[in-house]
Amino acid sequence: MVAGLIVLIFFLLYMCGDGLNNSSAEEIIQEQFDSDRQLKMLKSDANKLQATYLNAIERRNQDALELVGLIDDGKLKNSFSKSILSYDYGHINASEQIYRLNLSDVKNNVSIPQELTIKLDGGDNRINTAKKRYYEGVAAYNTLLETSNDVKGNFESMETLK
C-alpha cells in the first residue's frame, strides 16, 4: 500500500512537471509572437514618424518659397531659392545647414513680414519636434530588436536619416 502511494505521488509529480514544461513552451512561443508583433508595430511607427518629419520639412520649404519673392538681391535670391529647391532628403543635415545659412543672410538683408516669420518659425518647431519623435521611434525599435532574444521574424536595425 505504501509502495502504491509512493508510485501515485511520483506519477502526480511527473504529470505536474510535464504540464509546467508544456506551459513554458507555450509561453515561449507567445513571447516570440509578442516580440515579433511589437517589432512590426514599432517599425511601422518609426516609418510613419519619418514621413511626418519629411512632411514637416516639405511644408516649411513651401512656406520659405514665399520669402523668395521678397528678395531683391539676385545673388541672394538665387542662393536661397536653390537651398530650398535643391534640398536633398538623403542628406538632411547638410541641406539644413545650407538652408539655415542662406536664411540667415536673407534675414540680415530683407525685411520679412511678421506673419511669414511666425510661419517659418512654426515650421522649424514642427521639424524639430518631428525629428525628435522620429529618432525616438527608431531608437525604441532598435533597442527592442537588440534586447529581444526570442525574435523569429527577419528584422534588421533601422538607421535614421542623416
C-alpha positions as CSV (number, residue, x, y, z in Angstrom):
1,M,0.0,0.0,0.0
2,V,2.8,2.4,0.9
3,A,4.5,1.5,-2.4
4,G,1.4,2.2,-4.3
5,L,1.1,5.6,-2.6
6,I,4.7,6.5,-3.5
7,V,4.1,5.5,-7.1
8,L,1.0,7.7,-7.2
9,I,2.9,10.6,-5.8
10,F,5.7,10.2,-8.3
11,F,3.1,9.9,-11.1
12,L,1.3,13.1,-10.0
13,L,4.6,14.9,-9.7
14,Y,5.6,13.7,-13.2
15,M,2.3,14.9,-14.6
16,C,2.5,18.3,-12.9
17,G,6.1,18.7,-14.1
18,D,5.2,17.8,-17.6
19,G,2.3,20.3,-17.6
20,L,4.7,23.0,-16.5
21,N,7.1,22.2,-19.3
22,N,4.2,22.4,-21.8
23,S,3.1,25.7,-20.3
24,S,6.6,27.1,-20.6
25,A,6.8,26.1,-24.2
26,E,3.5,27.8,-24.9
27,E,4.8,30.9,-23.1
28,I,8.0,30.9,-25.1
29,I,6.0,30.7,-28.4
30,Q,3.7,33.5,-27.2
31,E,6.7,35.7,-26.2
32,Q,8.2,35.2,-29.7
33,F,4.9,36.1,-31.3
34,D,4.6,39.2,-29.0
35,S,8.2,40.3,-29.8
36,D,7.7,40.0,-33.5
37,R,4.3,41.8,-33.2
38,Q,5.9,44.6,-31.2
39,L,8.8,45.0,-33.6
40,K,6.4,45.2,-36.6
41,M,4.4,47.8,-34.8
42,L,7.5,49.8,-33.7
43,K,8.9,49.7,-37.3
44,S,5.6,50.8,-38.7
45,D,5.5,53.7,-36.2
46,A,9.1,54.7,-37.0
47,N,8.2,54.8,-40.7
48,K,5.2,57.0,-40.0
49,L,7.3,59.3,-37.9
50,Q,9.9,59.5,-40.7
51,A,7.1,60.5,-43.1
52,T,5.9,63.2,-40.6
53,Y,9.4,64.5,-40.3
54,L,9.9,64.7,-44.1
55,N,6.4,66.3,-44.5
56,A,7.3,69.0,-41.9
57,I,10.5,69.8,-43.9
58,E,8.5,70.0,-47.2
59,R,5.8,72.2,-45.6
60,R,8.5,74.6,-44.2
61,N,10.2,74.7,-47.5
62,Q,6.9,75.6,-49.2
63,D,6.5,78.4,-46.8
64,A,10.1,79.6,-47.4
65,L,9.4,79.9,-51.1
66,E,7.0,82.8,-50.2
67,L,10.1,84.6,-48.9
68,V,11.9,84.3,-52.3
69,G,9.5,86.9,-53.8
70,L,10.6,89.5,-51.2
71,I,14.3,89.3,-52.0
72,D,15.6,92.0,-54.4
73,D,19.3,90.9,-54.5
74,G,19.6,88.5,-57.4
75,K,22.5,86.5,-55.9
76,L,20.9,86.2,-52.5
77,K,17.6,85.3,-54.2
78,N,19.3,82.6,-56.3
79,S,21.2,81.0,-53.4
80,F,18.2,81.0,-51.1
81,S,15.8,79.5,-53.7
82,K,18.5,76.9,-54.6
83,S,18.8,75.9,-51.0
84,I,15.1,75.2,-51.0
85,L,14.6,73.7,-54.4
86,S,17.7,71.5,-54.3
87,Y,17.0,70.2,-50.8
88,D,18.5,66.7,-50.6
89,Y,16.4,64.5,-48.3
90,G,19.2,61.9,-48.5
91,H,21.5,64.3,-46.7
92,I,19.1,66.3,-44.5
93,N,21.7,67.6,-42.1
94,A,23.8,69.1,-44.9
95,S,20.7,70.5,-46.6
96,E,19.5,72.1,-43.3
97,Q,22.9,73.8,-42.8
98,I,22.8,75.3,-46.3
99,Y,19.2,76.4,-45.9
100,R,19.9,78.0,-42.5
101,L,23.0,79.8,-43.7
102,N,21.0,81.2,-46.6
103,L,18.0,82.1,-44.4
104,S,20.4,83.9,-42.0
105,D,21.7,86.0,-45.0
106,V,18.1,86.7,-46.1
107,K,17.1,87.8,-42.6
108,N,20.0,90.2,-42.4
109,N,19.2,91.8,-45.7
110,V,15.4,91.6,-46.2
111,S,12.5,93.0,-44.2
112,I,10.3,89.9,-43.6
113,P,6.7,90.3,-42.6
114,Q,5.8,89.1,-39.1
115,E,3.3,86.6,-40.4
116,L,5.9,84.9,-42.6
117,T,8.4,84.9,-39.7
118,I,5.9,83.2,-37.5
119,K,5.1,80.7,-40.3
120,L,8.8,79.9,-40.8
121,D,9.5,79.6,-37.0
122,G,6.5,77.4,-36.6
123,G,7.8,75.2,-39.4
124,D,11.1,74.9,-37.7
125,N,9.4,73.9,-34.5
126,R,7.4,71.3,-36.3
127,I,10.6,69.9,-37.9
128,N,12.4,69.8,-34.6
129,T,9.5,68.0,-32.8
130,A,9.0,65.6,-35.7
131,K,12.8,64.9,-35.9
132,K,12.9,64.2,-32.1
133,R,9.9,61.8,-32.3
134,Y,11.3,60.1,-35.3
135,Y,14.7,59.5,-33.6
136,E,13.0,58.2,-30.5
137,G,10.9,55.8,-32.6
138,V,13.9,54.4,-34.4
139,A,15.7,54.1,-31.0
140,A,12.8,52.2,-29.5
141,Y,12.7,49.8,-32.4
142,N,16.4,49.2,-32.4
143,T,16.5,48.7,-28.6
144,L,13.8,46.1,-28.7
145,L,15.5,44.4,-31.6
146,E,18.8,44.2,-29.7
147,T,17.3,43.1,-26.4
148,S,14.9,40.5,-27.6
149,N,16.4,37.0,-27.7
150,D,13.2,35.4,-29.0
151,V,12.7,37.2,-32.3
152,K,11.7,34.8,-35.1
153,G,11.0,37.3,-37.9
154,N,13.5,38.7,-40.3
155,F,14.2,42.1,-38.7
156,E,17.1,44.5,-39.3
157,S,18.1,47.5,-37.3
158,M,17.0,50.9,-38.7
159,E,19.2,53.9,-39.4
160,T,18.0,57.4,-39.0
161,L,18.1,59.9,-41.9
162,K,21.2,61.9,-41.9
